[in-house]
Amino acid sequence: MALRILGFGLLGFVVTPIVVGITVLVLAYSLDSRCGTPGDSGGCEMGVASIAIASALPGLAIGVAFALYRHFRKKRVKP
């Protein structure tokens, strides 16, 4: 059980920032016409990086919670 929790936690820790980063990057470029222009100086990209890094710990928590949910659901006795 501990290895499964660790595995799902690490999967959430890695996958969540990738998904969040790509989503925020697509939204930033589609909603803000200044993103990617020479006058932007990388502001949009730094915002995306900050949000992606900040989403790593919630991703870890989501992965651990999902592993615990699967474990306790499997142990539940069916009526």
TIVO-2410 file (N, C-alpha, C; in nm, 3 decimals):
# residues 79
REC num residu      c1      c2      c3 atome chaine
REC   1      M   0.082  -0.119   0.000     N      A
REC   1      M   0.000   0.000   0.000    CA      A
REC   1      M   0.087   0.125   0.000     C      A
REC   2      A   0.193   0.125   0.077     N      A
REC   2      A   0.278   0.244   0.085    CA      A
REC   2      A   0.345   0.274  -0.050     C      A
REC   3      L   0.387   0.169  -0.121     N      A
REC   3      L   0.448   0.191  -0.252    CA      A
REC   3      L   0.347   0.244  -0.353     C      A
REC   4      R   0.225   0.197  -0.345     N      A
REC   4      R   0.120   0.246  -0.435    CA      A
REC   4      R   0.091   0.394  -0.406     C      A
REC   5      I   0.084   0.430  -0.279     N      A
REC   5      I   0.062   0.570  -0.242    CA      A
REC   5      I   0.178   0.656  -0.289     C      A
REC   6      L   0.299   0.607  -0.271     N      A
REC   6      L   0.417   0.681  -0.317    CA      A
REC   6      L   0.416   0.696  -0.469     C      A
REC   7      G   0.380   0.590  -0.540     N      A
REC   7      G   0.375   0.595  -0.685    CA      A
REC   7      G   0.273   0.694  -0.737     C      A
REC   8      F   0.151   0.689  -0.683     N      A
REC   8      F   0.048   0.782  -0.727    CA      A
REC   8      F   0.082   0.925  -0.686     C      A
REC   9      G   0.144   0.940  -0.569     N      A
REC   9      G   0.185   1.073  -0.525    CA      A
REC   9      G   0.290   1.133  -0.618     C      A
REC  10      L   0.389   1.054  -0.655     N      A
REC  10      L   0.492   1.103  -0.747    CA      A
REC  10      L   0.436   1.127  -0.886     C      A
REC  11      L   0.343   1.045  -0.929     N      A
REC  11      L   0.278   1.066  -1.058    CA      A
REC  11      L   0.203   1.199  -1.059     C      A
REC  12      G   0.129   1.226  -0.952     N      A
REC  12      G   0.060   1.355  -0.941    CA      A
REC  12      G   0.156   1.471  -0.931     C      A
REC  13      F   0.269   1.449  -0.863     N      A
REC  13      F   0.371   1.554  -0.846    CA      A
REC  13      F   0.434   1.593  -0.979     C      A
REC  14      V   0.444   1.499  -1.072     N      A
REC  14      V   0.506   1.525  -1.202    CA      A
REC  14      V   0.404   1.565  -1.307     C      A
REC  15      V   0.292   1.494  -1.313     N      A
REC  15      V   0.195   1.515  -1.421    CA      A
REC  15      V   0.116   1.644  -1.403     C      A
REC  16      T   0.078   1.677  -1.281     N      A
REC  16      T  -0.003   1.797  -1.258    CA      A
REC  16      T   0.065   1.925  -1.306     C      A
REC  17      P   0.191   1.951  -1.274     N      A
REC  17      P   0.254   2.074  -1.325    CA      A
REC  17      P   0.263   2.077  -1.478     C      A
REC  18      I   0.282   1.962  -1.540     N      A
REC  18      I   0.289   1.959  -1.686    CA      A
REC  18      I   0.154   1.998  -1.746     C      A
REC  19      V   0.048   1.937  -1.696     N      A
REC  19      V  -0.086   1.965  -1.748    CA      A
REC  19      V  -0.126   2.110  -1.718     C      A
REC  20      V  -0.099   2.157  -1.597     N      A
REC  20      V  -0.133   2.295  -1.561    CA      A
REC  20      V  -0.051   2.393  -1.642     C      A
REC  21      G   0.077   2.366  -1.661     N      A
REC  21      G   0.162   2.456  -1.738    CA      A
REC  21      G   0.118   2.468  -1.883     C      A
REC  22      I   0.086   2.356  -1.946     N      A
REC  22      I   0.041   2.361  -2.085    CA      A
REC  22      I  -0.094   2.432  -2.095     C      A
REC  23      T  -0.184   2.405  -2.002     N      A
REC  23      T  -0.316   2.469  -2.004    CA      A
REC  23      T  -0.304   2.619  -1.986     C      A
REC  24      V  -0.225   2.663  -1.889     N      A
REC  24      V  -0.209   2.806  -1.864    CA      A
REC  24      V  -0.137   2.873  -1.980     C      A
REC  25      L  -0.040   2.807  -2.039     N      A
REC  25      L   0.030   2.864  -2.154    CA      A
REC  25      L  -0.064   2.884  -2.273     C      A
REC  26      V  -0.148   2.784  -2.299     N      A
REC  26      V  -0.246   2.797  -2.408    CA      A
REC  26      V  -0.344   2.909  -2.379     C      A
REC  27      L  -0.392   2.916  -2.255     N      A
REC  27      L  -0.485   3.023  -2.220    CA      A
REC  27      L  -0.420   3.161  -2.226     C      A
REC  28      A  -0.296   3.171  -2.180     N      A
REC  28      A  -0.227   3.300  -2.182    CA      A
REC  28      A  -0.206   3.350  -2.325     C      A
REC  29      Y  -0.163   3.262  -2.412     N      A
REC  29      Y  -0.140   3.303  -2.551    CA      A
REC  29      Y  -0.270   3.330  -2.626     C      A
REC  30      S  -0.377   3.262  -2.590     N      A
REC  30      S  -0.503   3.285  -2.661    CA      A
REC  30      S  -0.579   3.406  -2.609     C      A
REC  31      L  -0.560   3.441  -2.482     N      A
REC  31      L  -0.636   3.551  -2.424    CA      A
REC  31      L  -0.560   3.684  -2.418     C      A
REC  32      D  -0.428   3.681  -2.421     N      A
REC  32      D  -0.348   3.803  -2.411    CA      A
REC  32      D  -0.265   3.819  -2.538     C      A
REC  33      S  -0.293   3.922  -2.612     N      A
REC  33      S  -0.223   3.941  -2.740    CA      A
REC  33      S  -0.077   3.985  -2.721     C      A
REC  34      R  -0.041   4.029  -2.602     N      A
REC  34      R   0.098   4.073  -2.578    CA      A
REC  34      R   0.193   3.958  -2.548     C      A
REC  35      C   0.140   3.841  -2.515     N      A
REC  35      C   0.227   3.726  -2.484    CA      A
REC  35      C   0.305   3.684  -2.608     C      A
REC  36      G   0.434   3.667  -2.592     N      A
REC  36      G   0.520   3.623  -2.700    CA      A
REC  36      G   0.573   3.734  -2.788     C      A
REC  37      T   0.535   3.857  -2.761     N      A
REC  37      T   0.586   3.969  -2.840    CA      A
REC  37      T   0.718   4.017  -2.780     C      A
REC  38      P   0.799   4.088  -2.856     N      A
REC  38      P   0.928   4.135  -2.803    CA      A
REC  38      P   0.916   4.225  -2.681     C      A
REC  39      G   0.809   4.299  -2.669     N      A
REC  39      G   0.794   4.389  -2.553    CA      A
REC  39      G   0.749   4.319  -2.427     C      A
REC  40      D   0.717   4.192  -2.434     N      A
REC  40      D   0.666   4.118  -2.318    CA      A
REC  40      D   0.777   4.082  -2.220     C      A
REC  41      S   0.895   4.059  -2.268     N      A
REC  41      S   1.013   4.024  -2.187    CA      A
REC  41      S   0.995   3.895  -2.107     C      A
REC  42      G   0.915   3.803  -2.157     N      A
REC  42      G   0.901   3.673  -2.091    CA      A
REC  42      G   0.808   3.674  -1.972     C      A
REC  43      G   0.727   3.777  -1.958     N      A
REC  43      G   0.636   3.785  -1.843    CA      A
REC  43      G   0.533   3.674  -1.842     C      A
REC  44      C   0.476   3.642  -1.958     N      A
REC  44      C   0.376   3.534  -1.965    CA      A
REC  44      C   0.440   3.400  -1.930     C      A
REC  45      E   0.558   3.376  -1.982     N      A
REC  45      E   0.625   3.249  -1.956    CA      A
REC  45      E   0.664   3.234  -1.809     C      A
REC  46      M   0.704   3.342  -1.746     N      A
REC  46      M   0.738   3.335  -1.604    CA      A
REC  46      M   0.614   3.311  -1.519     C      A
REC  47      G   0.501   3.368  -1.560     N      A
REC  47      G   0.376   3.341  -1.490    CA      A
REC  47      G   0.337   3.195  -1.502     C      A
REC  48      V   0.354   3.141  -1.620     N      A
REC  48      V   0.323   3.000  -1.643    CA      A
REC  48      V   0.414   2.912  -1.558     C      A
REC  49      A   0.542   2.944  -1.554     N      A
REC  49      A   0.636   2.866  -1.473    CA      A
REC  49      A   0.602   2.873  -1.325     C      A
REC  50      S   0.565   2.990  -1.277     N      A
REC  50      S   0.529   3.005  -1.136    CA      A
REC  50      S   0.406   2.922  -1.100     C      A
REC  51      I   0.305   2.927  -1.186     N      A
REC  51      I   0.183   2.851  -1.160    CA      A
REC  51      I   0.211   2.701  -1.168     C      A
REC  52      A   0.292   2.659  -1.263     N      A
REC  52      A   0.323   2.517  -1.275    CA      A
REC  52      A   0.401   2.466  -1.154     C      A
REC  53      I   0.497   2.542  -1.107     N      A
REC  53      I   0.573   2.502  -0.989    CA      A
REC  53      I   0.485   2.499  -0.866     C      A
REC  54      A   0.395   2.597  -0.855     N      A
REC  54      A   0.306   2.602  -0.739    CA      A
REC  54      A   0.203   2.488  -0.740     C      A
REC  55      S   0.178   2.428  -0.855     N      A
REC  55      S   0.080   2.320  -0.860    CA      A
REC  55      S   0.139   2.183  -0.828     C      A
REC  56      A   0.267   2.176  -0.802     N      A
REC  56      A   0.331   2.046  -0.776    CA      A
REC  56      A   0.283   1.985  -0.644     C      A
REC  57      L   0.278   2.061  -0.537     N      A
REC  57      L   0.235   2.005  -0.409    CA      A
REC  57      L   0.087   1.968  -0.406     C      A
REC  58      P  -0.002   2.052  -0.463     N      A
REC  58      P  -0.141   2.004  -0.473    CA      A
REC  58      P  -0.153   1.877  -0.559     C      A
REC  59      G  -0.070   1.865  -0.661     N      A
REC  59      G  -0.069   1.743  -0.742    CA      A
REC  59      G  -0.028   1.622  -0.661     C      A
REC  60      L   0.070   1.640  -0.574     N      A
REC  60      L   0.112   1.533  -0.483    CA      A
REC  60      L  -0.003   1.492  -0.393     C      A
REC  61      A  -0.072   1.591  -0.337     N      A
REC  61      A  -0.184   1.562  -0.248    CA      A
REC  61      A  -0.297   1.492  -0.323     C      A
REC  62      I  -0.323   1.532  -0.446     N      A
REC  62      I  -0.428   1.468  -0.525    CA      A
REC  62      I  -0.390   1.323  -0.555     C      A
REC  63      G  -0.264   1.298  -0.587     N      A
REC  63      G  -0.219   1.162  -0.614    CA      A
REC  63      G  -0.230   1.072  -0.491     C      A
REC  64      V  -0.192   1.122  -0.376     N      A
REC  64      V  -0.202   1.044  -0.252    CA      A
REC  64      V  -0.348   1.018  -0.218     C      A
REC  65      A  -0.432   1.120  -0.232     N      A
REC  65      A  -0.575   1.104  -0.202    CA      A
REC  65      A  -0.638   1.001  -0.296     C      A
REC  66      F  -0.599   1.004  -0.423     N      A
REC  66      F  -0.654   0.908  -0.518    CA      A
REC  66      F  -0.611   0.766  -0.482     C      A
REC  67      A  -0.486   0.749  -0.442     N      A
REC  67      A  -0.438   0.615  -0.403    CA      A
REC  67      A  -0.512   0.565  -0.279     C      A
REC  68      L  -0.534   0.653  -0.183     N      A
REC  68      L  -0.607   0.612  -0.063    CA      A
REC  68      L  -0.752   0.579  -0.096     C      A
REC  69      Y  -0.812   0.657  -0.183     N      A
REC  69      Y  -0.949   0.630  -0.225    CA      A
REC  69      Y  -0.959   0.492  -0.290     C      A
REC  70      R  -0.866   0.461  -0.380     N      A
REC  70      R  -0.868   0.330  -0.446    CA      A
REC  70      R  -0.848   0.217  -0.346     C      A
REC  71      H  -0.757   0.240  -0.249     N      A
REC  71      H  -0.729   0.136  -0.150    CA      A
REC  71      H  -0.852   0.107  -0.065     C      A
REC  72      F  -0.914   0.211  -0.012     N      A
REC  72      F  -1.028   0.189   0.078    CA      A
REC  72      F  -1.153   0.146   0.003     C      A
REC  73      R  -1.165   0.184  -0.122     N      A
REC  73      R  -1.279   0.137  -0.201    CA      A
REC  73      R  -1.265  -0.012  -0.231     C      A
REC  74      K  -1.143  -0.057  -0.255     N      A
REC  74      K  -1.119  -0.199  -0.283    CA      A
REC  74      K  -1.147  -0.284  -0.159     C      A
REC  75      K  -1.116  -0.227  -0.039     N      A
REC  75      K  -1.136  -0.303   0.084    CA      A
REC  75      K  -1.282  -0.308   0.128     C      A
REC  76      R  -1.365  -0.219   0.073     N      A
REC  76      R  -1.505  -0.215   0.115    CA      A
REC  76      R  -1.574  -0.344   0.072     C      A
REC  77      V  -1.653  -0.396   0.162     N      A
REC  77      V  -1.725  -0.521   0.134    CA      A
REC  77      V  -1.851  -0.487   0.056     C      A
REC  78      K  -1.874  -0.558  -0.054     N      A
REC  78      K  -1.994  -0.536  -0.134    CA      A
REC  78      K  -2.112  -0.606  -0.068     C      A
REC  79      P  -2.227  -0.539  -0.064     N      A
REC  79      P  -2.345  -0.603   0.001    CA      A
REC  79      P  -2.405  -0.714  -0.083     C      A
***
